[in-house]
Amino acid sequence: MNPLYWTLQHRVAWLFVSVAGAVAGVLLAFIQSPFFFAPQGWQAFEAWLLSSEIYWVWAISGFFVTALLFYLAQLARSSN
């Protein structure tokens, strides 16, 4: 199953799910950081986002893991 031959709806859904995975990865990285327990939560989150070297690996990992899961779900669905 080649993703290049998917319909536009499938490609948009794949991108949406992958971006949602990247956001989930960033949030998971923030939860595991010491900034999560700071008194001003949103201000600490904004300050934490400015230091991208801390969380970019989590965002990329979340993006690729959810993209792969979406692809495997499409593959399993097309094989039936």
Gaussian input, Z-matrix of N, CA and C with variables (Angstrom, degrees):
# hf/3-21g

backbone

0 1
 N
 C     1     B1
 C     2     B2     1     A1
 N     3     B3     2     A2     1     D1
 C     4     B4     3     A3     2     D2
 C     5     B5     4     A4     3     D3
 N     6     B6     5     A5     4     D4
 C     7     B7     6     A6     5     D5
 C     8     B8     7     A7     6     D6
 N     9     B9     8     A8     7     D7
 C    10    B10     9     A9     8     D8
 C    11    B11    10    A10     9     D9
 N    12    B12    11    A11    10    D10
 C    13    B13    12    A12    11    D11
 C    14    B14    13    A13    12    D12
 N    15    B15    14    A14    13    D13
 C    16    B16    15    A15    14    D14
 C    17    B17    16    A16    15    D15
 N    18    B18    17    A17    16    D16
 C    19    B19    18    A18    17    D17
 C    20    B20    19    A19    18    D18
 N    21    B21    20    A20    19    D19
 C    22    B22    21    A21    20    D20
 C    23    B23    22    A22    21    D21
 N    24    B24    23    A23    22    D22
 C    25    B25    24    A24    23    D23
 C    26    B26    25    A25    24    D24
 N    27    B27    26    A26    25    D25
 C    28    B28    27    A27    26    D26
 C    29    B29    28    A28    27    D27
 N    30    B30    29    A29    28    D28
 C    31    B31    30    A30    29    D29
 C    32    B32    31    A31    30    D30
 N    33    B33    32    A32    31    D31
 C    34    B34    33    A33    32    D32
 C    35    B35    34    A34    33    D33
 N    36    B36    35    A35    34    D34
 C    37    B37    36    A36    35    D35
 C    38    B38    37    A37    36    D36
 N    39    B39    38    A38    37    D37
 C    40    B40    39    A39    38    D38
 C    41    B41    40    A40    39    D39
 N    42    B42    41    A41    40    D40
 C    43    B43    42    A42    41    D41
 C    44    B44    43    A43    42    D42
 N    45    B45    44    A44    43    D43
 C    46    B46    45    A45    44    D44
 C    47    B47    46    A46    45    D45
 N    48    B48    47    A47    46    D46
 C    49    B49    48    A48    47    D47
 C    50    B50    49    A49    48    D48
 N    51    B51    50    A50    49    D49
 C    52    B52    51    A51    50    D50
 C    53    B53    52    A52    51    D51
 N    54    B54    53    A53    52    D52
 C    55    B55    54    A54    53    D53
 C    56    B56    55    A55    54    D54
 N    57    B57    56    A56    55    D55
 C    58    B58    57    A57    56    D56
 C    59    B59    58    A58    57    D57
 N    60    B60    59    A59    58    D58
 C    61    B61    60    A60    59    D59
 C    62    B62    61    A61    60    D60
 N    63    B63    62    A62    61    D61
 C    64    B64    63    A63    62    D62
 C    65    B65    64    A64    63    D63
 N    66    B66    65    A65    64    D64
 C    67    B67    66    A66    65    D65
 C    68    B68    67    A67    66    D66
 N    69    B69    68    A68    67    D67
 C    70    B70    69    A69    68    D68
 C    71    B71    70    A70    69    D69
 N    72    B72    71    A71    70    D70
 C    73    B73    72    A72    71    D71
 C    74    B74    73    A73    72    D72
 N    75    B75    74    A74    73    D73
 C    76    B76    75    A75    74    D74
 C    77    B77    76    A76    75    D75
 N    78    B78    77    A77    76    D76
 C    79    B79    78    A78    77    D77
 C    80    B80    79    A79    78    D78
 N    81    B81    80    A80    79    D79
 C    82    B82    81    A81    80    D80
 C    83    B83    82    A82    81    D81
 N    84    B84    83    A83    82    D82
 C    85    B85    84    A84    83    D83
 C    86    B86    85    A85    84    D84
 N    87    B87    86    A86    85    D85
 C    88    B88    87    A87    86    D86
 C    89    B89    88    A88    87    D87
 N    90    B90    89    A89    88    D88
 C    91    B91    90    A90    89    D89
 C    92    B92    91    A91    90    D90
 N    93    B93    92    A92    91    D91
 C    94    B94    93    A93    92    D92
 C    95    B95    94    A94    93    D93
 N    96    B96    95    A95    94    D94
 C    97    B97    96    A96    95    D95
 C    98    B98    97    A97    96    D96
 N    99    B99    98    A98    97    D97
 C   100   B100    99    A99    98    D98
 C   101   B101   100   A100    99    D99
 N   102   B102   101   A101   100   D100
 C   103   B103   102   A102   101   D101
 C   104   B104   103   A103   102   D102
 N   105   B105   104   A104   103   D103
 C   106   B106   105   A105   104   D104
 C   107   B107   106   A106   105   D105
 N   108   B108   107   A107   106   D106
 C   109   B109   108   A108   107   D107
 C   110   B110   109   A109   108   D108
 N   111   B111   110   A110   109   D109
 C   112   B112   111   A111   110   D110
 C   113   B113   112   A112   111   D111
 N   114   B114   113   A113   112   D112
 C   115   B115   114   A114   113   D113
 C   116   B116   115   A115   114   D114
 N   117   B117   116   A116   115   D115
 C   118   B118   117   A117   116   D116
 C   119   B119   118   A118   117   D117
 N   120   B120   119   A119   118   D118
 C   121   B121   120   A120   119   D119
 C   122   B122   121   A121   120   D120
 N   123   B123   122   A122   121   D121
 C   124   B124   123   A123   122   D122
 C   125   B125   124   A124   123   D123
 N   126   B126   125   A125   124   D124
 C   127   B127   126   A126   125   D125
 C   128   B128   127   A127   126   D126
 N   129   B129   128   A128   127   D127
 C   130   B130   129   A129   128   D128
 C   131   B131   130   A130   129   D129
 N   132   B132   131   A131   130   D130
 C   133   B133   132   A132   131   D131
 C   134   B134   133   A133   132   D132
 N   135   B135   134   A134   133   D133
 C   136   B136   135   A135   134   D134
 C   137   B137   136   A136   135   D135
 N   138   B138   137   A137   136   D136
 C   139   B139   138   A138   137   D137
 C   140   B140   139   A139   138   D138
 N   141   B141   140   A140   139   D139
 C   142   B142   141   A141   140   D140
 C   143   B143   142   A142   141   D141
 N   144   B144   143   A143   142   D142
 C   145   B145   144   A144   143   D143
 C   146   B146   145   A145   144   D144
 N   147   B147   146   A146   145   D145
 C   148   B148   147   A147   146   D146
 C   149   B149   148   A148   147   D147
 N   150   B150   149   A149   148   D148
 C   151   B151   150   A150   149   D149
 C   152   B152   151   A151   150   D150
 N   153   B153   152   A152   151   D151
 C   154   B154   153   A153   152   D152
 C   155   B155   154   A154   153   D153
 N   156   B156   155   A155   154   D154
 C   157   B157   156   A156   155   D155
 C   158   B158   157   A157   156   D156
 N   159   B159   158   A158   157   D157
 C   160   B160   159   A159   158   D158
 C   161   B161   160   A160   159   D159
 N   162   B162   161   A161   160   D160
 C   163   B163   162   A162   161   D161
 C   164   B164   163   A163   162   D162
 N   165   B165   164   A164   163   D163
 C   166   B166   165   A165   164   D164
 C   167   B167   166   A166   165   D165
 N   168   B168   167   A167   166   D166
 C   169   B169   168   A168   167   D167
 C   170   B170   169   A169   168   D168
 N   171   B171   170   A170   169   D169
 C   172   B172   171   A171   170   D170
 C   173   B173   172   A172   171   D171
 N   174   B174   173   A173   172   D172
 C   175   B175   174   A174   173   D173
 C   176   B176   175   A175   174   D174
 N   177   B177   176   A176   175   D175
 C   178   B178   177   A177   176   D176
 C   179   B179   178   A178   177   D177
 N   180   B180   179   A179   178   D178
 C   181   B181   180   A180   179   D179
 C   182   B182   181   A181   180   D180
 N   183   B183   182   A182   181   D181
 C   184   B184   183   A183   182   D182
 C   185   B185   184   A184   183   D183
 N   186   B186   185   A185   184   D184
 C   187   B187   186   A186   185   D185
 C   188   B188   187   A187   186   D186
 N   189   B189   188   A188   187   D187
 C   190   B190   189   A189   188   D188
 C   191   B191   190   A190   189   D189
 N   192   B192   191   A191   190   D190
 C   193   B193   192   A192   191   D191
 C   194   B194   193   A193   192   D192
 N   195   B195   194   A194   193   D193
 C   196   B196   195   A195   194   D194
 C   197   B197   196   A196   195   D195
 N   198   B198   197   A197   196   D196
 C   199   B199   198   A198   197   D197
 C   200   B200   199   A199   198   D198
 N   201   B201   200   A200   199   D199
 C   202   B202   201   A201   200   D200
 C   203   B203   202   A202   201   D201
 N   204   B204   203   A203   202   D202
 C   205   B205   204   A204   203   D203
 C   206   B206   205   A205   204   D204
 N   207   B207   206   A206   205   D205
 C   208   B208   207   A207   206   D206
 C   209   B209   208   A208   207   D207
 N   210   B210   209   A209   208   D208
 C   211   B211   210   A210   209   D209
 C   212   B212   211   A211   210   D210
 N   213   B213   212   A212   211   D211
 C   214   B214   213   A213   212   D212
 C   215   B215   214   A214   213   D213
 N   216   B216   215   A215   214   D214
 C   217   B217   216   A216   215   D215
 C   218   B218   217   A217   216   D216
 N   219   B219   218   A218   217   D217
 C   220   B220   219   A219   218   D218
 C   221   B221   220   A220   219   D219
 N   222   B222   221   A221   220   D220
 C   223   B223   222   A222   221   D221
 C   224   B224   223   A223   222   D222
 N   225   B225   224   A224   223   D223
 C   226   B226   225   A225   224   D224
 C   227   B227   226   A226   225   D225
 N   228   B228   227   A227   226   D226
 C   229   B229   228   A228   227   D227
 C   230   B230   229   A229   228   D228
 N   231   B231   230   A230   229   D229
 C   232   B232   231   A231   230   D230
 C   233   B233   232   A232   231   D231
 N   234   B234   233   A233   232   D232
 C   235   B235   234   A234   233   D233
 C   236   B236   235   A235   234   D234
 N   237   B237   236   A236   235   D235
 C   238   B238   237   A237   236   D236
 C   239   B239   238   A238   237   D237

   B1=1.4458
   B2=1.5225
   B3=1.2835
   B4=1.4534
   B5=1.5333
   B6=1.3458
   B7=1.4631
   B8=1.5278
   B9=1.3236
   B10=1.4627
   B11=1.5234
   B12=1.3240
   B13=1.4598
   B14=1.5300
   B15=1.3228
   B16=1.4569
   B17=1.5188
   B18=1.3218
   B19=1.4633
   B20=1.5283
   B21=1.3026
   B22=1.4647
   B23=1.5246
   B24=1.3115
   B25=1.4602
   B26=1.5254
   B27=1.3330
   B28=1.4592
   B29=1.5262
   B30=1.3163
   B31=1.4638
   B32=1.5244
   B33=1.3349
   B34=1.4673
   B35=1.5253
   B36=1.3137
   B37=1.4668
   B38=1.5230
   B39=1.3104
   B40=1.4619
   B41=1.5237
   B42=1.3156
   B43=1.4615
   B44=1.5233
   B45=1.3293
   B46=1.4546
   B47=1.5257
   B48=1.3233
   B49=1.4563
   B50=1.5269
   B51=1.3222
   B52=1.4576
   B53=1.5240
   B54=1.3162
   B55=1.4652
   B56=1.5290
   B57=1.3201
   B58=1.4649
   B59=1.5338
   B60=1.3092
   B61=1.4622
   B62=1.5177
   B63=1.3335
   B64=1.4648
   B65=1.5177
   B66=1.3187
   B67=1.4731
   B68=1.5269
   B69=1.3147
   B70=1.4660
   B71=1.5235
   B72=1.3266
   B73=1.4594
   B74=1.5092
   B75=1.3260
   B76=1.4708
   B77=1.5270
   B78=1.3256
   B79=1.4610
   B80=1.5272
   B81=1.3110
   B82=1.4594
   B83=1.5268
   B84=1.3197
   B85=1.4626
   B86=1.5212
   B87=1.3290
   B88=1.4675
   B89=1.5209
   B90=1.3206
   B91=1.4632
   B92=1.5216
   B93=1.3217
   B94=1.4617
   B95=1.5253
   B96=1.3189
   B97=1.4629
   B98=1.5274
   B99=1.3303
   B100=1.4682
   B101=1.5265
   B102=1.3323
   B103=1.4615
   B104=1.5239
   B105=1.3152
   B106=1.4637
   B107=1.5248
   B108=1.3326
   B109=1.4549
   B110=1.5237
   B111=1.3221
   B112=1.4587
   B113=1.5280
   B114=1.3276
   B115=1.4729
   B116=1.5303
   B117=1.3233
   B118=1.4670
   B119=1.5194
   B120=1.3161
   B121=1.4592
   B122=1.5150
   B123=1.3326
   B124=1.4626
   B125=1.5141
   B126=1.3204
   B127=1.4654
   B128=1.5229
   B129=1.3104
   B130=1.4671
   B131=1.5246
   B132=1.3360
   B133=1.4629
   B134=1.5249
   B135=1.3307
   B136=1.4658
   B137=1.5247
   B138=1.3124
   B139=1.4657
   B140=1.5215
   B141=1.3106
   B142=1.4596
   B143=1.5207
   B144=1.3352
   B145=1.4621
   B146=1.5272
   B147=1.3274
   B148=1.4597
   B149=1.5293
   B150=1.3109
   B151=1.4645
   B152=1.5262
   B153=1.3085
   B154=1.4674
   B155=1.5241
   B156=1.3128
   B157=1.4669
   B158=1.5226
   B159=1.3218
   B160=1.4568
   B161=1.5288
   B162=1.3077
   B163=1.4653
   B164=1.5192
   B165=1.3192
   B166=1.4677
   B167=1.5205
   B168=1.3248
   B169=1.4659
   B170=1.5331
   B171=1.3375
   B172=1.4588
   B173=1.5180
   B174=1.3188
   B175=1.4675
   B176=1.5258
   B177=1.3163
   B178=1.4683
   B179=1.5294
   B180=1.3227
   B181=1.4642
   B182=1.5231
   B183=1.3273
   B184=1.4595
   B185=1.5107
   B186=1.3364
   B187=1.4628
   B188=1.5252
   B189=1.3297
   B190=1.4596
   B191=1.5265
   B192=1.3234
   B193=1.4639
   B194=1.5273
   B195=1.3348
   B196=1.4631
   B197=1.5242
   B198=1.3256
   B199=1.4676
   B200=1.5283
   B201=1.3224
   B202=1.4612
   B203=1.5262
   B204=1.3200
   B205=1.4664
   B206=1.5220
   B207=1.3268
   B208=1.4659
   B209=1.5262
   B210=1.3241
   B211=1.4630
   B212=1.5339
   B213=1.3291
   B214=1.4641
   B215=1.5243
   B216=1.3278
   B217=1.4669
   B218=1.5222
   B219=1.3260
   B220=1.4642
   B221=1.5273
   B222=1.3176
   B223=1.4584
   B224=1.5283
   B225=1.3425
   B226=1.4626
   B227=1.5204
   B228=1.3198
   B229=1.4675
   B230=1.5296
   B231=1.3217
   B232=1.4686
   B233=1.5221
   B234=1.3204
   B235=1.4719
   B236=1.5313
   B237=1.3163
   B238=1.4766
   B239=1.4896
   A1=107.90
   A2=115.66
   A3=121.97
   A4=110.38
   A5=118.63
   A6=120.18
   A7=113.66
   A8=117.32
   A9=119.52
   A10=111.81
   A11=116.80
   A12=120.85
   A13=113.09
   A14=116.67
   A15=119.89
   A16=110.00
   A17=115.56
   A18=119.73
   A19=108.89
   A20=115.40
   A21=120.10
   A22=111.08
   A23=117.29
   A24=120.78
   A25=111.39
   A26=116.90
   A27=119.74
   A28=111.14
   A29=117.50
   A30=119.70
   A31=111.96
   A32=117.00
   A33=120.41
   A34=109.80
   A35=116.99
   A36=120.40
   A37=110.40
   A38=117.93
   A39=122.04
   A40=110.46
   A41=116.96
   A42=120.78
   A43=110.96
   A44=117.43
   A45=121.04
   A46=111.47
   A47=117.19
   A48=121.32
   A49=110.28
   A50=117.67
   A51=120.91
   A52=111.72
   A53=117.64
   A54=120.78
   A55=110.07
   A56=116.81
   A57=119.72
   A58=110.42
   A59=117.35
   A60=121.01
   A61=112.13
   A62=116.50
   A63=119.51
   A64=110.92
   A65=116.77
   A66=120.73
   A67=109.87
   A68=116.66
   A69=120.23
   A70=110.85
   A71=117.13
   A72=120.34
   A73=112.19
   A74=117.22
   A75=120.91
   A76=109.97
   A77=116.93
   A78=119.62
   A79=111.37
   A80=117.58
   A81=120.44
   A82=110.93
   A83=116.49
   A84=119.63
   A85=110.76
   A86=117.69
   A87=120.44
   A88=111.01
   A89=117.01
   A90=120.05
   A91=110.47
   A92=117.50
   A93=120.64
   A94=113.13
   A95=117.90
   A96=120.43
   A97=110.65
   A98=117.32
   A99=119.46
   A100=112.80
   A101=118.51
   A102=121.52
   A103=112.05
   A104=117.42
   A105=121.38
   A106=111.69
   A107=116.22
   A108=120.91
   A109=112.81
   A110=117.71
   A111=121.29
   A112=110.03
   A113=117.67
   A114=120.21
   A115=113.76
   A116=118.84
   A117=121.21
   A118=107.49
   A119=116.13
   A120=121.56
   A121=114.49
   A122=118.55
   A123=120.82
   A124=111.78
   A125=118.07
   A126=119.92
   A127=109.98
   A128=116.98
   A129=120.18
   A130=110.53
   A131=116.92
   A132=120.34
   A133=110.97
   A134=117.30
   A135=120.75
   A136=110.99
   A137=117.25
   A138=120.19
   A139=110.46
   A140=116.17
   A141=120.33
   A142=111.19
   A143=117.62
   A144=121.06
   A145=112.39
   A146=117.75
   A147=120.62
   A148=111.92
   A149=117.84
   A150=120.64
   A151=108.72
   A152=115.86
   A153=120.89
   A154=113.72
   A155=119.36
   A156=119.15
   A157=111.72
   A158=117.23
   A159=120.71
   A160=111.46
   A161=117.96
   A162=119.77
   A163=115.27
   A164=120.64
   A165=119.41
   A166=112.20
   A167=118.03
   A168=120.44
   A169=110.02
   A170=116.97
   A171=120.65
   A172=111.07
   A173=116.85
   A174=120.49
   A175=110.87
   A176=116.49
   A177=120.10
   A178=110.72
   A179=115.99
   A180=119.42
   A181=111.49
   A182=116.57
   A183=120.08
   A184=112.14
   A185=116.19
   A186=120.79
   A187=110.67
   A188=116.83
   A189=119.68
   A190=113.06
   A191=117.32
   A192=119.50
   A193=110.20
   A194=117.25
   A195=118.71
   A196=112.10
   A197=117.52
   A198=119.89
   A199=110.38
   A200=116.17
   A201=119.95
   A202=111.25
   A203=117.29
   A204=119.88
   A205=111.59
   A206=116.97
   A207=120.29
   A208=110.12
   A209=116.86
   A210=120.34
   A211=110.98
   A212=116.67
   A213=119.55
   A214=111.30
   A215=117.38
   A216=119.87
   A217=110.33
   A218=118.03
   A219=120.99
   A220=110.82
   A221=115.72
   A222=119.93
   A223=110.96
   A224=116.27
   A225=120.18
   A226=111.14
   A227=115.84
   A228=119.83
   A229=111.36
   A230=117.27
   A231=120.11
   A232=112.42
   A233=117.12
   A234=119.08
   A235=111.92
   A236=118.04
   A237=120.53
   A238=111.69
   D1=110.84
   D2=-177.06
   D3=-92.35
   D4=122.66
   D5=179.49
   D6=-64.10
   D7=-17.90
   D8=178.80
   D9=-69.52
   D10=-20.27
   D11=-179.67
   D12=-102.12
   D13=9.21
   D14=176.87
   D15=-71.02
   D16=158.87
   D17=175.18
   D18=-72.61
   D19=166.36
   D20=179.84
   D21=-60.91
   D22=-37.32
   D23=-179.67
   D24=-63.31
   D25=-40.25
   D26=178.67
   D27=-67.84
   D28=-40.39
   D29=179.33
   D30=-66.74
   D31=-38.69
   D32=177.72
   D33=-67.21
   D34=-41.11
   D35=177.98
   D36=-64.33
   D37=-40.00
   D38=178.22
   D39=-62.42
   D40=-43.65
   D41=178.00
   D42=-65.54
   D43=-42.71
   D44=179.68
   D45=-62.41
   D46=-44.76
   D47=179.52
   D48=-65.18
   D49=-38.75
   D50=-179.94
   D51=-67.75
   D52=-41.62
   D53=177.15
   D54=-65.99
   D55=-38.96
   D56=176.50
   D57=-62.78
   D58=-35.77
   D59=175.82
   D60=-66.63
   D61=-37.33
   D62=176.63
   D63=-65.43
   D64=-41.33
   D65=177.79
   D66=-64.80
   D67=-41.65
   D68=177.49
   D69=-63.15
   D70=-37.17
   D71=176.76
   D72=-64.56
   D73=-40.86
   D74=177.67
   D75=-64.64
   D76=-43.85
   D77=179.73
   D78=-65.72
   D79=-38.01
   D80=177.13
   D81=-65.49
   D82=-39.64
   D83=177.16
   D84=-64.73
   D85=-38.57
   D86=178.37
   D87=-66.86
   D88=-39.30
   D89=178.91
   D90=-63.06
   D91=-35.14
   D92=-179.93
   D93=-82.67
   D94=-9.89
   D95=-179.56
   D96=-83.13
   D97=160.06
   D98=176.90
   D99=-69.48
   D100=-16.25
   D101=179.00
   D102=-69.42
   D103=-17.96
   D104=-178.70
   D105=-62.66
   D106=-30.05
   D107=-177.57
   D108=-95.93
   D109=13.40
   D110=179.05
   D111=-70.61
   D112=150.77
   D113=-177.91
   D114=-61.85
   D115=-45.04
   D116=177.77
   D117=-96.25
   D118=97.48
   D119=-172.04
   D120=-60.98
   D121=-53.20
   D122=-176.27
   D123=-68.38
   D124=-36.90
   D125=178.58
   D126=-67.03
   D127=-38.70
   D128=176.55
   D129=-66.42
   D130=-38.18
   D131=178.47
   D132=-64.50
   D133=-42.84
   D134=178.58
   D135=-64.61
   D136=-40.79
   D137=177.77
   D138=-66.98
   D139=-36.80
   D140=179.21
   D141=-67.27
   D142=-36.43
   D143=179.68
   D144=-65.92
   D145=-25.35
   D146=-179.44
   D147=-70.63
   D148=-20.61
   D149=178.45
   D150=-101.52
   D151=83.01
   D152=-171.96
   D153=-69.47
   D154=-18.75
   D155=-179.63
   D156=-66.81
   D157=-16.23
   D158=-179.32
   D159=-77.40
   D160=-39.38
   D161=-166.99
   D162=-118.28
   D163=-3.04
   D164=-174.26
   D165=-63.80
   D166=-30.68
   D167=179.15
   D168=-65.95
   D169=-38.21
   D170=179.06
   D171=-66.91
   D172=-39.91
   D173=-179.84
   D174=-65.47
   D175=-44.60
   D176=179.54
   D177=-65.82
   D178=-41.51
   D179=178.49
   D180=-63.02
   D181=-44.20
   D182=177.87
   D183=-62.10
   D184=-39.51
   D185=178.79
   D186=-61.70
   D187=-50.02
   D188=-175.03
   D189=-73.17
   D190=-34.47
   D191=179.42
   D192=-65.66
   D193=-45.99
   D194=179.76
   D195=-70.26
   D196=-32.92
   D197=175.80
   D198=-64.05
   D199=-42.32
   D200=178.72
   D201=-66.65
   D202=-41.21
   D203=177.94
   D204=-63.30
   D205=-40.12
   D206=177.63
   D207=-64.06
   D208=-42.93
   D209=179.15
   D210=-63.12
   D211=-43.10
   D212=179.41
   D213=-65.75
   D214=-35.95
   D215=176.47
   D216=-65.55
   D217=-41.02
   D218=177.51
   D219=-66.35
   D220=-38.25
   D221=179.14
   D222=-64.50
   D223=-44.02
   D224=178.89
   D225=-66.44
   D226=-35.12
   D227=-179.69
   D228=-70.13
   D229=-36.61
   D230=-178.54
   D231=-77.85
   D232=-23.16
   D233=-179.19
   D234=-78.12
   D235=-16.26
   D236=179.18
   D237=-80.44

